[in-house]
Amino acid sequence: MAQGIEAQARQVFKNIGAILSEAGLGMGNIVKTTVYLKSMADFQTVNGIYAEYINGEILPARCAMQVGALPEDSLIEVECIAVK
């Protein structure tokens, strides 16, 4: 995966949006996210992109952490829990 952190982060959140949409849900249904980063140096960039996609009065709980490696040399992976 050759894209930089901005492109990868935007794709991750687009993918999450598509999955939620298929289930009849939206980003507002997310109650918890875990953001895995290859480098914490990318946190500010990801945080800004995160806020573009996940916003509102009540935000989900969130955890962000650096990990040693991600599948396919990804720079970011996001896990989320949504409720209907």
VMD Tcl script that builds the backbone (N, CA, C; Angstrom):
set m [mol new atoms 252]
animate dup $m
set s [atomselect $m all]
$s set {name element resname resid chain x y z} {
  {N N MET 1 A 0.862 -1.168 0.000}
  {CA C MET 1 A 0.000 0.000 0.000}
  {C C MET 1 A 0.909 1.230 0.000}
  {N N ALA 2 A 0.900 1.982 -1.073}
  {CA C ALA 2 A 1.855 3.068 -1.240}
  {C C ALA 2 A 1.301 4.437 -0.850}
  {N N GLN 3 A 0.011 4.556 -0.602}
  {CA C GLN 3 A -0.572 5.857 -0.281}
  {C C GLN 3 A -0.080 6.371 1.062}
  {N N GLY 4 A -0.115 7.703 1.232}
  {CA C GLY 4 A 0.268 8.317 2.494}
  {C C GLY 4 A -0.859 8.246 3.514}
  {N N ILE 5 A -0.584 8.763 4.697}
  {CA C ILE 5 A -1.537 8.673 5.804}
  {C C ILE 5 A -2.851 9.384 5.490}
  {N N GLU 6 A -2.823 10.524 4.834}
  {CA C GLU 6 A -4.073 11.238 4.542}
  {C C GLU 6 A -4.988 10.404 3.655}
  {N N ALA 7 A -4.460 9.877 2.577}
  {CA C ALA 7 A -5.267 9.066 1.660}
  {C C ALA 7 A -5.777 7.805 2.348}
  {N N GLN 8 A -4.918 7.153 3.126}
  {CA C GLN 8 A -5.337 5.930 3.811}
  {C C GLN 8 A -6.407 6.227 4.853}
  {N N ALA 9 A -6.252 7.305 5.605}
  {CA C ALA 9 A -7.233 7.640 6.639}
  {C C ALA 9 A -8.580 7.964 6.002}
  {N N ARG 10 A -8.570 8.754 4.957}
  {CA C ARG 10 A -9.835 9.086 4.282}
  {C C ARG 10 A -10.510 7.819 3.742}
  {N N GLN 11 A -9.725 6.905 3.191}
  {CA C GLN 11 A -10.305 5.661 2.669}
  {C C GLN 11 A -10.893 4.817 3.792}
  {N N VAL 12 A -10.206 4.762 4.918}
  {CA C VAL 12 A -10.719 4.002 6.067}
  {C C VAL 12 A -12.096 4.522 6.471}
  {N N PHE 13 A -12.231 5.855 6.605}
  {CA C PHE 13 A -13.504 6.410 7.049}
  {C C PHE 13 A -14.587 6.307 5.975}
  {N N LYS 14 A -14.213 6.363 4.709}
  {CA C LYS 14 A -15.180 6.110 3.642}
  {C C LYS 14 A -15.671 4.666 3.706}
  {N N ASN 15 A -14.755 3.739 3.957}
  {CA C ASN 15 A -15.127 2.326 4.077}
  {C C ASN 15 A -16.076 2.108 5.254}
  {N N ILE 16 A -15.756 2.725 6.387}
  {CA C ILE 16 A -16.626 2.599 7.566}
  {C C ILE 16 A -18.013 3.148 7.240}
  {N N GLY 17 A -18.055 4.306 6.586}
  {CA C GLY 17 A -19.339 4.895 6.203}
  {C C GLY 17 A -20.148 3.974 5.304}
  {N N ALA 18 A -19.488 3.331 4.350}
  {CA C ALA 18 A -20.172 2.421 3.428}
  {C C ALA 18 A -20.715 1.199 4.167}
  {N N ILE 19 A -19.930 0.660 5.075}
  {CA C ILE 19 A -20.376 -0.511 5.848}
  {C C ILE 19 A -21.570 -0.144 6.714}
  {N N LEU 20 A -21.498 1.000 7.380}
  {CA C LEU 20 A -22.610 1.450 8.221}
  {C C LEU 20 A -23.861 1.688 7.379}
  {N N SER 21 A -23.691 2.296 6.224}
  {CA C SER 21 A -24.820 2.574 5.339}
  {C C SER 21 A -25.526 1.291 4.921}
  {N N GLU 22 A -24.750 0.269 4.614}
  {CA C GLU 22 A -25.334 -1.038 4.243}
  {C C GLU 22 A -26.198 -1.598 5.364}
  {N N ALA 23 A -25.861 -1.246 6.612}
  {CA C ALA 23 A -26.616 -1.727 7.765}
  {C C ALA 23 A -27.722 -0.747 8.159}
  {N N GLY 24 A -27.917 0.309 7.357}
  {CA C GLY 24 A -28.940 1.299 7.664}
  {C C GLY 24 A -28.526 2.258 8.770}
  {N N LEU 25 A -27.222 2.400 8.974}
  {CA C LEU 25 A -26.699 3.250 10.037}
  {C C LEU 25 A -25.822 4.343 9.441}
  {N N GLY 26 A -25.377 5.255 10.288}
  {CA C GLY 26 A -24.477 6.312 9.871}
  {C C GLY 26 A -23.393 6.517 10.908}
  {N N MET 27 A -22.532 7.473 10.654}
  {CA C MET 27 A -21.431 7.752 11.568}
  {C C MET 27 A -21.927 8.124 12.969}
  {N N GLY 28 A -23.115 8.703 13.065}
  {CA C GLY 28 A -23.687 9.070 14.355}
  {C C GLY 28 A -24.045 7.872 15.217}
  {N N ASN 29 A -24.055 6.674 14.622}
  {CA C ASN 29 A -24.356 5.463 15.383}
  {C C ASN 29 A -23.120 4.851 16.036}
  {N N ILE 30 A -21.949 5.399 15.732}
  {CA C ILE 30 A -20.711 4.864 16.306}
  {C C ILE 30 A -20.611 5.278 17.779}
  {N N VAL 31 A -20.332 4.301 18.636}
  {CA C VAL 31 A -20.197 4.591 20.069}
  {C C VAL 31 A -18.767 4.410 20.573}
  {N N LYS 32 A -17.925 3.721 19.812}
  {CA C LYS 32 A -16.541 3.486 20.247}
  {C C LYS 32 A -15.665 3.264 19.028}
  {N N THR 33 A -14.495 3.901 19.020}
  {CA C THR 33 A -13.512 3.639 17.967}
  {C C THR 33 A -12.164 3.352 18.599}
  {N N THR 34 A -11.415 2.513 17.932}
  {CA C THR 34 A -10.020 2.269 18.281}
  {C C THR 34 A -9.215 2.525 17.018}
  {N N VAL 35 A -8.284 3.459 17.110}
  {CA C VAL 35 A -7.470 3.851 15.965}
  {C C VAL 35 A -6.066 3.297 16.174}
  {N N TYR 36 A -5.629 2.464 15.266}
  {CA C TYR 36 A -4.286 1.891 15.309}
  {C C TYR 36 A -3.425 2.620 14.282}
  {N N LEU 37 A -2.325 3.183 14.717}
  {CA C LEU 37 A -1.427 3.932 13.836}
  {C C LEU 37 A -0.055 3.284 13.809}
  {N N LYS 38 A 0.546 3.254 12.644}
  {CA C LYS 38 A 1.920 2.764 12.541}
  {C C LYS 38 A 2.867 3.745 13.224}
  {N N SER 39 A 2.500 5.055 13.195}
  {CA C SER 39 A 3.331 6.076 13.830}
  {C C SER 39 A 2.446 7.114 14.505}
  {N N MET 40 A 2.718 7.415 15.770}
  {CA C MET 40 A 1.975 8.453 16.466}
  {C C MET 40 A 2.267 9.830 15.886}
  {N N ALA 41 A 3.299 9.955 15.076}
  {CA C ALA 41 A 3.575 11.225 14.395}
  {C C ALA 41 A 2.431 11.588 13.444}
  {N N ASP 42 A 1.614 10.602 13.075}
  {CA C ASP 42 A 0.480 10.831 12.189}
  {C C ASP 42 A -0.798 11.206 12.944}
  {N N PHE 43 A -0.742 11.252 14.268}
  {CA C PHE 43 A -1.956 11.455 15.064}
  {C C PHE 43 A -2.684 12.749 14.712}
  {N N GLN 44 A -1.984 13.866 14.634}
  {CA C GLN 44 A -2.652 15.144 14.359}
  {C C GLN 44 A -3.350 15.125 13.004}
  {N N THR 45 A -2.707 14.578 12.004}
  {CA C THR 45 A -3.305 14.486 10.671}
  {C C THR 45 A -4.559 13.624 10.724}
  {N N VAL 46 A -4.448 12.472 11.344}
  {CA C VAL 46 A -5.586 11.556 11.443}
  {C C VAL 46 A -6.693 12.185 12.285}
  {N N ASN 47 A -6.332 12.872 13.355}
  {CA C ASN 47 A -7.328 13.507 14.219}
  {C C ASN 47 A -8.169 14.513 13.430}
  {N N GLY 48 A -7.544 15.286 12.558}
  {CA C GLY 48 A -8.275 16.234 11.732}
  {C C GLY 48 A -9.221 15.552 10.765}
  {N N ILE 49 A -8.765 14.489 10.143}
  {CA C ILE 49 A -9.601 13.742 9.201}
  {C C ILE 49 A -10.723 13.037 9.953}
  {N N TYR 50 A -10.416 12.478 11.105}
  {CA C TYR 50 A -11.415 11.830 11.964}
  {C C TYR 50 A -12.562 12.801 12.233}
  {N N ALA 51 A -12.217 14.044 12.581}
  {CA C ALA 51 A -13.222 15.057 12.914}
  {C C ALA 51 A -14.085 15.438 11.715}
  {N N GLU 52 A -13.588 15.272 10.504}
  {CA C GLU 52 A -14.387 15.537 9.310}
  {C C GLU 52 A -15.501 14.506 9.157}
  {N N TYR 53 A -15.233 13.289 9.547}
  {CA C TYR 53 A -16.173 12.193 9.357}
  {C C TYR 53 A -17.010 11.889 10.604}
  {N N ILE 54 A -16.418 12.045 11.769}
  {CA C ILE 54 A -17.099 11.719 13.024}
  {C C ILE 54 A -17.183 13.004 13.831}
  {N N ASN 55 A -18.384 13.570 13.853}
  {CA C ASN 55 A -18.582 14.836 14.554}
  {C C ASN 55 A -20.009 14.901 15.076}
  {N N GLY 56 A -20.291 15.894 15.844}
  {CA C GLY 56 A -21.627 16.048 16.412}
  {C C GLY 56 A -21.529 16.409 17.875}
  {N N GLU 57 A -22.672 16.529 18.501}
  {CA C GLU 57 A -22.705 16.902 19.915}
  {C C GLU 57 A -22.146 15.805 20.817}
  {N N ILE 58 A -22.506 14.571 20.494}
  {CA C ILE 58 A -22.045 13.442 21.311}
  {C C ILE 58 A -21.080 12.625 20.452}
  {N N LEU 59 A -19.837 12.594 20.878}
  {CA C LEU 59 A -18.808 11.862 20.132}
  {C C LEU 59 A -18.585 10.493 20.757}
  {N N PRO 60 A -18.176 9.526 19.942}
  {CA C PRO 60 A -17.903 8.193 20.493}
  {C C PRO 60 A -16.646 8.198 21.358}
  {N N ALA 61 A -16.583 7.247 22.270}
  {CA C ALA 61 A -15.342 7.025 23.015}
  {C C ALA 61 A -14.280 6.636 21.995}
  {N N ARG 62 A -13.036 7.028 22.276}
  {CA C ARG 62 A -11.985 6.734 21.302}
  {C C ARG 62 A -10.681 6.406 22.006}
  {N N CYS 63 A -9.973 5.485 21.424}
  {CA C CYS 63 A -8.631 5.122 21.862}
  {C C CYS 63 A -7.751 5.152 20.622}
  {N N ALA 64 A -6.567 5.716 20.749}
  {CA C ALA 64 A -5.611 5.711 19.640}
  {C C ALA 64 A -4.284 5.193 20.156}
  {N N MET 65 A -3.643 4.350 19.372}
  {CA C MET 65 A -2.369 3.790 19.815}
  {C C MET 65 A -1.471 3.479 18.631}
  {N N GLN 66 A -0.198 3.482 18.898}
  {CA C GLN 66 A 0.794 3.083 17.899}
  {C C GLN 66 A 1.014 1.584 18.016}
  {N N VAL 67 A 1.116 0.942 16.864}
  {CA C VAL 67 A 1.363 -0.500 16.838}
  {C C VAL 67 A 2.619 -0.775 16.019}
  {N N GLY 68 A 3.209 -1.922 16.228}
  {CA C GLY 68 A 4.450 -2.276 15.547}
  {C C GLY 68 A 4.300 -2.451 14.048}
  {N N ALA 69 A 3.171 -3.013 13.634}
  {CA C ALA 69 A 2.935 -3.254 12.211}
  {C C ALA 69 A 1.450 -3.464 11.987}
  {N N LEU 70 A 1.006 -3.154 10.773}
  {CA C LEU 70 A -0.375 -3.378 10.370}
  {C C LEU 70 A -0.366 -4.210 9.090}
  {N N PRO 71 A -1.466 -4.913 8.799}
  {CA C PRO 71 A -1.509 -5.732 7.595}
  {C C PRO 71 A -1.224 -4.919 6.335}
  {N N GLU 72 A -0.535 -5.532 5.402}
  {CA C GLU 72 A -0.231 -4.963 4.090}
  {C C GLU 72 A 0.479 -3.611 4.175}
  {N N ASP 73 A 1.303 -3.437 5.192}
  {CA C ASP 73 A 2.055 -2.192 5.392}
  {C C ASP 73 A 1.166 -0.957 5.494}
  {N N SER 74 A -0.060 -1.135 5.973}
  {CA C SER 74 A -0.957 0.001 6.171}
  {C C SER 74 A -0.396 0.924 7.239}
  {N N LEU 75 A -0.796 2.192 7.171}
  {CA C LEU 75 A -0.381 3.180 8.158}
  {C C LEU 75 A -1.442 3.384 9.225}
  {N N ILE 76 A -2.670 2.939 8.945}
  {CA C ILE 76 A -3.794 3.131 9.858}
  {C C ILE 76 A -4.788 1.982 9.734}
  {N N GLU 77 A -5.395 1.658 10.858}
  {CA C GLU 77 A -6.527 0.733 10.889}
  {C C GLU 77 A -7.466 1.263 11.959}
  {N N VAL 78 A -8.769 1.224 11.700}
  {CA C VAL 78 A -9.747 1.722 12.660}
  {C C VAL 78 A -10.783 0.642 12.904}
  {N N GLU 79 A -11.025 0.391 14.176}
  {CA C GLU 79 A -12.080 -0.531 14.596}
  {C C GLU 79 A -13.166 0.323 15.219}
  {N N CYS 80 A -14.426 0.010 14.917}
  {CA C CYS 80 A -15.488 0.787 15.549}
  {C C CYS 80 A -16.656 -0.111 15.937}
  {N N ILE 81 A -17.385 0.359 16.929}
  {CA C ILE 81 A -18.611 -0.297 17.380}
  {C C ILE 81 A -19.733 0.698 17.178}
  {N N ALA 82 A -20.790 0.265 16.515}
  {CA C ALA 82 A -21.953 1.120 16.282}
  {C C ALA 82 A -23.193 0.425 16.827}
  {N N VAL 83 A -24.156 1.207 17.260}
  {CA C VAL 83 A -25.414 0.646 17.761}
  {C C VAL 83 A -26.582 1.242 16.986}
  {N N LYS 84 A -27.612 0.464 16.877}
  {CA C LYS 84 A -28.808 0.904 16.151}
  {C C LYS 84 A -29.794 1.521 17.109}
}
mol reanalyze $m
mol bondsrecalc $m
mol representation Tube
mol addrep $m
